[in-house]
């Protein structure tokens, strides 16, 4: 159980157990219970926004190259600061290097099953990934589960930590609403290699596939989703709070699934492709990329 979840179980006004006793029962130190995380400074949040946009364009940038990029834009930053912020954001360059950070030393890694596979039908392969979402005064993490063949976003969750819980919730929601895929593909992040996550897939009889280390192209379709979501929604709207962000993402993802045609889907939307429906007739050419997103007032 994560520290965050153990903190949530503490009842400050419990009639019989003092806080210290509850901490001991939960194997949690008193300092961990009382600790209030210090948020990033406005300067660091601005840097994280710039790093996020640059990484979408150049996912091979490590801390050294990202520092050079920011300095060329006029920002006086050091490599250690940039490296720490990239770690907070969960960004790791795609190039191979010796002793890259292990997903988790005790978690098994599963083979990549999609090489040379032709993926043509709904629920043949699902994929999932996590991305960093900047807000005006903070940031959250977003996980999404997508159907590979049709690009439909099946479920998603936001979290303020990188614990596995929100990934498991998104997976369970997708399975409950859409059945199960034959194969589920992710990267080697510790959230996805966690036995708690993989056991959900095994119990459902789903084969597990994982990208090679540093191989972001193995999960290219969900990477394209992040690019569209950030440029068409997140970067256009400086969301103040988590609830505002959640509402904005819900509107955009609904738009993406139901109204945004894809040329690779023969002009159909992800919903139409997933449910095997003919594309909705419309006058003229329906562009794949839409830059204006209808947002509620």
C-alpha positions in Angstrom: 0.0 0.0 0.0 1.4 3.4 -0.9 2.2 6.1 1.6 -0.6 8.3 0.3 -3.2 5.6 0.8 -1.9 4.9 4.3 -2.2 8.6 5.1 -5.8 8.6 3.9 -6.6 5.8 6.4 -5.5 7.8 9.4 -8.5 9.2 11.4 -7.4 12.2 13.4 -10.5 12.1 15.5 -10.6 8.4 16.2 -12.2 7.9 19.7 -9.9 5.1 20.8 -6.6 5.3 18.8 -4.2 8.2 18.9 -2.6 9.3 15.6 0.7 7.8 16.7 -0.9 4.4 17.4 -2.6 4.4 14.0 0.7 5.3 12.3 2.4 2.3 14.0 -0.4 0.0 12.9 -0.1 1.2 9.3 3.7 1.2 9.4 3.7 4.9 8.8 5.9 7.4 10.5 4.3 10.4 12.2 6.4 12.7 10.1 5.1 11.1 7.0 1.5 11.7 8.2 2.1 15.4 9.0 4.3 16.1 6.0 2.7 18.6 3.6 4.4 18.5 0.2 5.8 21.8 -1.0 4.7 22.6 -4.5 7.0 23.7 -7.3 7.7 27.4 -7.7 6.1 29.4 -10.4 9.4 29.5 -12.3 9.7 25.7 -12.1 6.1 25.2 -13.3 6.8 27.5 -16.3 10.0 25.5 -17.1 8.0 22.2 -16.8 5.5 23.6 -19.3 8.3 24.4 -21.7 10.0 21.1 -21.2 6.7 19.3 -21.9 6.2 21.1 -25.2 9.8 20.5 -26.2 9.7 16.8 -25.3 6.6 16.3 -27.5 8.7 17.6 -30.5 12.0 15.9 -29.5 11.4 12.8 -27.3 15.1 12.0 -27.6 16.2 15.0 -25.5 17.8 14.1 -22.2 18.5 16.6 -19.4 21.7 17.8 -21.1 20.2 18.6 -24.4 17.0 19.9 -22.9 19.1 22.4 -20.8 20.8 23.6 -24.0 17.4 24.0 -25.6 16.1 26.1 -22.7 19.2 28.2 -22.6 18.9 29.0 -26.3 15.4 30.3 -25.5 16.9 32.7 -22.9 16.2 30.7 -19.7 19.1 30.6 -17.2 18.8 27.0 -16.0 21.2 24.3 -14.9 21.3 20.6 -15.9 20.5 19.4 -12.4 17.3 21.4 -12.2 16.2 20.3 -15.6 17.0 16.7 -14.8 15.0 16.8 -11.6 12.0 18.4 -13.3 12.1 15.8 -16.1 12.1 13.1 -13.4 9.1 14.7 -11.6 7.3 14.8 -15.0 8.1 11.1 -15.7 10.0 12.0 -18.9 12.9 9.7 -20.1 14.6 10.1 -23.5 14.1 7.3 -26.0 17.7 6.7 -26.8 19.4 3.6 -25.5 22.0 4.2 -22.8 23.8 1.9 -20.3 22.1 1.3 -17.0 18.9 3.2 -17.8 16.6 3.4 -14.8 15.0 0.1 -14.2 11.2 0.1 -14.1 11.3 -1.9 -10.8 13.9 -4.4 -9.8 11.3 -6.9 -8.5 8.7 -6.6 -11.3 8.9 -9.0 -14.2 9.1 -7.6 -17.7 6.9 -9.1 -20.4 7.9 -9.6 -24.1 6.7 -7.3 -26.9 4.0 -9.3 -28.8 3.1 -6.8 -31.5 6.1 -7.2 -33.9 4.9 -7.8 -37.4 1.3 -8.2 -36.1 -1.5 -6.8 -38.4 -3.9 -5.1 -36.0 -7.3 -4.5 -37.8 -10.2 -5.0 -35.4 -11.5 -3.6 -32.2 -10.5 -5.2 -29.0 -7.6 -7.0 -30.7 -5.0 -4.9 -28.9 -5.4 -2.2 -26.2 -2.6 0.1 -25.0 -2.1 2.5 -22.1 0.3 5.2 -21.2 0.8 8.0 -18.7 1.6 11.7 -19.5 2.2 14.9 -17.5 -0.5 17.5 -17.7 0.5 21.1 -16.7 -2.0 23.5 -15.1 -1.6 27.2 -14.2 -0.5 26.5 -10.6 0.4 22.9 -10.6 0.3 19.6 -12.5 -1.3 16.2 -12.6 -0.7 12.9 -14.3 -3.1 11.4 -16.9 -3.4 7.8 -17.8 -5.5 6.6 -20.8 -6.5 3.2 -22.1 -6.9 3.1 -25.9 -8.1 0.6 -28.5 -5.2 0.3 -30.9 -7.0 -0.4 -34.1 -9.7 2.3 -33.8 -7.8 4.9 -31.6 -10.9 5.1 -29.3 -10.1 6.3 -25.7 -11.8 3.6 -23.6 -11.1 5.1 -20.2 -8.8 7.6 -18.4 -7.9 8.9 -14.9 -6.1 11.8 -13.4 -3.8 11.6 -10.3 -1.5 13.8 -8.4 1.0 11.0 -7.8 2.6 8.3 -10.0 1.4 5.4 -7.9 -0.3 2.5 -9.7 -3.8 3.0 -8.3 -5.1 5.4 -10.9 -3.8 3.1 -13.7 -5.5 0.1 -12.2 -8.8 2.1 -11.9 -8.6 3.1 -15.5 -7.9 -0.5 -16.6 -10.8 -1.9 -14.5 -13.2 0.7 -15.9 -12.2 -0.1 -19.5 -12.7 -3.9 -18.8 -16.1 -3.3 -17.2 -17.4 -1.1 -20.0 -15.9 -2.7 -23.1 -15.1 -6.3 -22.3 -11.5 -7.4 -22.8 -8.8 -7.3 -25.5 -6.7 -10.1 -26.7 -3.5 -8.3 -25.9 -2.7 -5.3 -23.6 0.4 -3.3 -24.5 2.3 -0.7 -22.3 5.8 0.5 -21.7 7.9 -0.8 -18.9 6.9 1.8 -16.3 6.6 0.5 -12.7 2.9 1.3 -12.7 2.3 -1.2 -15.5 4.8 -3.8 -14.3 3.3 -3.8 -10.9 1.8 -7.2 -9.9 -1.4 -5.4 -8.8 -1.8 -4.1 -12.4 -0.7 -7.2 -14.3 -2.9 -9.5 -12.1 -6.0 -7.7 -13.3 -5.0 -8.6 -16.9 -4.1 -12.1 -16.0 -7.4 -12.7 -14.1 -9.2 -11.4 -17.2 -7.3 -13.8 -19.5 -5.5 -11.0 -21.4 -2.0 -11.5 -22.9 0.5 -8.9 -21.7 2.9 -7.1 -24.0 5.5 -4.4 -23.1 7.6 -2.1 -25.3 11.3 -2.5 -25.5 13.2 0.0 -23.2 13.5 3.4 -24.8 11.1 2.4 -27.6 8.4 5.0 -27.5 7.5 4.2 -31.1 6.2 0.8 -30.0 3.2 2.7 -28.5 3.1 5.4 -31.2 -0.7 5.8 -31.4 -1.2 6.8 -27.8 1.8 9.1 -28.1 -0.1 10.8 -31.0 -3.1 11.1 -28.7 -1.0 13.0 -26.1 0.2 15.4 -28.8 -3.3 16.2 -30.0 -4.7 16.5 -26.5 -2.0 18.9 -25.3 -2.0 21.2 -28.4 -5.8 21.2 -28.9 -6.9 21.3 -25.3 -4.3 21.6 -22.5 -2.1 24.3 -23.9 -5.0 26.4 -25.1 -6.8 26.5 -21.7 -4.8 27.4 -18.6 -6.8 25.2 -16.2 -6.7 26.5 -12.6 -7.8 23.4 -10.7 -8.0 19.7 -11.0 -11.8 19.8 -11.4 -11.5 22.3 -14.2 -8.9 20.1 -15.9 -11.0 17.0 -15.5 -14.0 18.7 -17.0 -11.9 20.1 -19.9 -10.4 16.7 -20.6 -13.8 15.0 -20.5 -15.1 17.4 -23.1 -12.1 17.0 -25.4 -12.0 13.2 -25.1 -15.7 13.0 -25.9 -15.1 15.3 -28.9 -12.1 13.1 -30.0 -14.0 9.9 -29.7 -17.3 11.0 -31.3 -16.6 14.0 -33.7 -12.9 13.9 -34.8 -12.5 12.0 -38.0 -9.2 10.2 -38.8 -7.9 9.7 -42.3 -6.4 6.4 -41.2 -9.9 5.2 -40.2 -11.3 6.0 -43.7 -12.8 9.3 -42.4 -14.5 7.7 -39.5 -14.4 8.8 -35.9 -12.9 6.4 -33.3 -16.4 5.7 -32.0 -17.6 4.8 -35.5 -14.6 2.6 -36.2 -14.9 0.8 -32.8 -18.6 0.1 -33.3 -18.1 -0.7 -37.1 -20.3 2.2 -38.2 -20.0 3.9 -41.6 -18.6 7.4 -41.5 -21.0 10.2 -41.0 -21.6 12.0 -44.3 -20.4 15.6 -44.3 -19.8 18.2 -47.0 -16.3 18.7 -48.2 -13.1 17.2 -46.8 -13.1 16.3 -43.1 -9.5 17.2 -41.9 -7.9 14.8 -39.5 -6.5 17.6 -37.3 -8.8 20.0 -35.6 -7.3 23.1 -33.9 -10.4 24.6 -32.4 -12.1 22.7 -29.6 -15.6 23.4 -28.4 -15.3 24.2 -24.7 -18.2 25.0 -22.3 -18.4 28.6 -21.2 
